[in-house]
Amino acid sequence: MSTWLSEFLKRPVTAEPWSHAGKRQVYCLVDNVRQPRVLEQLYQLTGVSHIEQVFQGTAFAELNQVSPLWLHVDVQSPALSEVARLCQARRSGVLLTSNTDPSKALQHARRLLQMHSPTHGAALARFYDPAFWSALALTTASPFLFGPWHSVYTPPAHPDDRMWRVWEQAEVVSEVSHDVGYPLRLPDSTLPAADEIRWWYWVRAYQAETAGSLADEQLPRVLANLRLLVEHGVDEGRHLGPLLPHLSQRSLREHPRLMEVLRSELPAFEKIQRLEI
């Protein structure tokens, strides 16, 4: 198992992130693309306020129609559980807490929109993707990642799982000059870690952590087999999903007959039929 996935699995968890907020404000960042009807749903909730488009007023303002949404949620409101559900569905968002001025908490989200990676240079960063945030928190030591935020909570992958992973910084950076520390410069390890954790989310969306049918110790083999299948053109969820119960049993790469099928020019659905795993 990779170091990053191992560290991710060791993170502290909580079933109700808002119960740890204390006097801090609770906010949500939700992906407007993964949840295309999210505004309609949010406006029906009591206890949700100050809904903002994160791209507004940034270099990405022209993309406002696909901007992630920032919202303040009353910690005493029953709407919190519905907002949490929206975050969890399709890996659509994160919850966070902060005791700074609300405008500064939002400003920090806007500062994080652009990051610099060794591979892609300066680029739009979907830091509100739970998998990418997890990778950022695991690989980026800079206090500028959290800024004035105290905690970020990433949701579980499966509806039957309740435990959110907790990401906190020891010392909150309350005041940050606009031109210091941003855009964040990512180490080489961030994108590979994000890829690993995205695969984890995909697998666990099919096989709940609490179901007991797939142990964490089996994940390295499963992920290696999934990458091998994708490498050979079997890359659609409708093909990969049904194979999951079998992918922990053996390494496909070690079986010449299976590799011959994968290397063939057959369509993906025929490869699956002939693999007979």
C-alpha positions in Angstrom: 0.0 0.0 0.0 1.3 3.4 -0.9 2.4 5.7 1.9 -0.3 8.3 1.0 -3.1 5.8 1.0 -1.9 4.3 4.3 -1.7 7.7 5.9 -5.2 8.6 4.5 -6.7 5.5 6.1 -5.1 6.3 9.5 -6.8 9.8 9.7 -9.1 10.4 12.6 -12.7 10.2 11.8 -16.0 11.6 13.1 -19.7 10.8 12.3 -20.9 14.4 12.8 -18.2 17.0 11.9 -20.4 19.9 13.0 -20.5 18.5 16.5 -16.8 19.5 16.9 -17.3 23.1 15.6 -17.7 24.6 19.1 -17.9 28.4 18.6 -16.5 28.2 15.1 -18.7 28.8 12.0 -19.5 25.8 9.7 -19.1 26.2 5.9 -19.6 23.9 2.9 -17.9 23.9 -0.4 -19.9 21.9 -3.0 -19.2 21.1 -6.6 -21.8 22.7 -8.9 -20.8 20.3 -11.7 -21.1 17.1 -9.8 -24.4 18.3 -8.2 -26.0 20.3 -11.1 -29.3 20.9 -9.2 -27.6 21.9 -5.9 -28.8 25.5 -5.9 -32.4 24.4 -6.3 -32.0 22.0 -3.3 -30.1 24.5 -1.2 -32.8 27.2 -1.6 -35.3 24.8 -0.1 -33.3 24.4 3.1 -33.7 26.5 6.2 -30.4 27.4 8.0 -28.3 27.8 4.8 -27.2 31.4 4.1 -24.7 33.4 2.1 -24.5 31.1 -0.9 -21.6 32.4 -3.0 -20.0 31.4 -6.3 -16.3 30.9 -5.5 -15.2 31.9 -9.0 -16.9 35.3 -8.6 -14.3 38.1 -8.6 -11.4 35.8 -9.5 -9.5 35.0 -12.7 -12.1 32.3 -13.3 -15.2 34.5 -13.1 -16.1 33.7 -16.8 -16.6 30.1 -15.6 -19.2 31.1 -13.0 -21.8 28.8 -14.3 -19.7 25.8 -13.2 -18.3 27.5 -10.1 -18.2 25.6 -6.8 -20.6 27.0 -4.2 -19.7 28.4 -0.8 -22.3 28.4 1.9 -22.6 29.1 5.5 -24.6 26.6 7.5 -26.2 27.2 10.9 -24.7 24.6 13.2 -28.0 24.2 15.0 -29.9 23.7 11.7 -31.3 20.3 10.6 -30.1 21.4 7.1 -26.6 20.4 8.1 -27.3 16.7 7.6 -28.7 17.4 4.1 -25.7 19.5 3.2 -23.5 16.7 4.4 -25.4 14.3 2.1 -24.8 16.6 -0.8 -21.1 16.6 -0.1 -21.0 12.9 0.1 -23.0 12.1 -3.0 -20.6 11.7 -6.0 -17.7 13.0 -4.0 -19.1 16.5 -4.3 -17.7 18.6 -1.5 -16.2 19.2 1.9 -17.3 20.8 5.2 -15.0 23.1 7.1 -14.9 25.3 10.2 -13.4 28.7 10.9 -13.6 31.4 13.6 -12.4 34.2 11.3 -14.5 36.8 9.6 -16.8 35.0 7.1 -15.5 37.2 4.2 -11.9 36.2 5.0 -12.8 32.5 5.2 -14.4 32.8 1.7 -11.4 34.8 0.4 -9.1 32.0 1.4 -11.2 29.6 -0.8 -10.7 31.9 -3.7 -6.9 32.1 -3.1 -6.7 28.3 -3.3 -8.4 28.2 -6.8 -5.0 28.5 -8.5 -2.1 26.2 -7.6 1.3 25.5 -9.3 2.3 21.9 -9.9 5.6 20.6 -11.4 3.6 18.8 -14.1 1.0 21.4 -15.2 2.4 24.7 -14.0 -0.2 27.2 -12.8 -3.7 25.7 -13.1 -7.2 25.7 -11.7 -7.3 23.5 -8.6 -10.4 21.6 -7.6 -9.3 21.6 -3.9 -12.9 21.1 -2.9 -12.8 17.6 -4.3 -12.5 15.4 -1.2 -9.8 13.2 -2.8 -7.7 16.2 -3.9 -8.1 18.0 -0.6 -6.9 14.8 1.2 -3.9 14.6 -1.1 -3.1 18.3 -0.5 -3.3 17.9 3.3 -1.1 14.8 3.2 1.6 16.2 0.9 1.6 20.0 1.5 3.3 21.2 4.7 2.5 24.9 4.0 0.3 26.6 6.6 -1.1 28.5 3.7 -3.2 25.5 2.7 -5.5 25.9 5.6 -5.0 29.6 6.1 -7.8 30.9 8.5 -9.6 27.6 8.4 -9.4 25.4 11.5 -10.7 22.1 10.2 -11.7 20.4 6.9 -13.8 17.3 6.8 -13.9 14.9 3.8 -16.9 12.6 3.4 -17.0 8.8 3.2 -17.5 7.3 -0.2 -20.5 5.0 0.4 -23.9 6.0 1.7 -23.7 3.2 4.3 -20.5 4.7 5.7 -20.8 7.6 8.2 -17.2 8.4 9.1 -15.8 11.6 7.8 -12.0 12.1 7.8 -10.7 15.0 9.9 -8.0 17.4 8.7 -6.8 20.1 11.1 -3.9 22.4 11.4 -2.2 23.0 14.7 -1.8 26.8 14.2 -4.4 28.8 12.3 -3.0 31.5 10.0 -5.5 34.3 10.6 -4.0 37.1 8.5 -2.3 36.4 5.2 -1.0 39.0 2.7 -2.6 38.4 -0.7 0.7 38.1 -2.4 2.5 35.8 0.0 2.2 32.1 -0.2 -0.1 31.9 -3.2 -0.5 30.3 -5.6 0.5 27.3 -3.6 3.4 25.3 -5.1 2.7 21.6 -4.9 5.3 18.9 -4.4 5.7 16.1 -6.9 3.9 13.8 -4.6 0.5 15.6 -4.6 -1.0 14.5 -7.9 0.0 10.8 -7.5 -1.5 10.9 -4.0 -4.7 12.4 -5.4 -4.9 9.7 -8.0 -4.5 7.0 -5.4 -7.2 8.5 -3.2 -9.6 9.0 -6.1 -9.3 5.3 -6.8 -10.0 4.6 -3.2 -13.2 6.7 -3.4 -14.2 4.9 -6.5 -13.7 1.4 -5.0 -15.4 2.3 -1.7 -18.4 3.8 -3.5 -19.0 0.2 -4.6 -17.7 -1.6 -1.5 -18.5 0.2 1.8 -15.8 0.3 4.4 -18.2 -1.0 7.0 -19.5 -3.9 4.8 -16.5 -6.0 5.6 -16.3 -7.6 2.1 -13.1 -5.8 1.1 -10.4 -5.3 3.7 -8.0 -2.3 3.5 -5.2 -4.8 3.2 -6.6 -6.0 -0.1 -6.7 -2.5 -1.6 -3.2 -2.5 -3.2 -4.0 -5.6 -5.3 -7.4 -4.2 -6.3 -6.0 -0.8 -7.3 -3.2 -2.4 -9.3 -5.7 -4.6 -11.2 -7.9 -1.6 -11.8 -5.1 0.4 -13.3 -4.1 -2.5 -15.4 -7.6 -2.8 -16.8 -7.8 0.9 -17.5 -4.4 0.8 -19.2 -5.8 -1.8 -21.6 -9.1 0.0 -22.5 -11.4 -1.4 -19.8 -12.1 2.0 -18.3 -15.9 2.4 -17.8 -17.5 2.0 -14.5 -20.2 -0.3 -15.9 -17.4 -2.8 -16.8 -15.2 -2.3 -13.8 -17.8 -2.3 -11.1 -19.0 -5.9 -11.5 -15.4 -7.1 -11.4 -14.5 -5.6 -8.0 -15.4 -8.7 -6.0 -12.9 -10.7 -8.0 -10.0 -8.2 -8.3 -8.7 -8.8 -4.8 -8.2 -12.6 -5.4 -5.2 -12.5 -7.8 -2.9 -10.2 -9.8 -4.1 -10.2 -13.4 -0.6 -9.3 -14.6 0.7 -12.7 -13.4 -1.6 -14.7 -15.6 -0.4 -14.9 -19.3 -3.9 -15.9 -20.6 -5.6 -12.9 -19.0 -2.9 -10.6 -20.2 -3.3 -11.9 -23.8 -6.9 -11.0 -23.7 -6.2 -7.6 -22.3 -3.6 -6.8 -24.9 -6.0 -7.8 -27.7 -7.9 -5.4 -30.0 -11.3 -6.7 -28.6 -13.8 -4.2 -27.4 -13.9 -3.7 -23.7 -17.1 -5.7 -23.1 -15.7 -8.7 -25.0 -12.5 -8.5 -23.0 -14.6 -8.7 -19.8 -16.5 -11.7 -21.1 -13.3 -13.6 -22.1 -11.5 -12.8 -18.9 -14.0 -14.9 -17.0 -12.7 -13.6 -13.6 
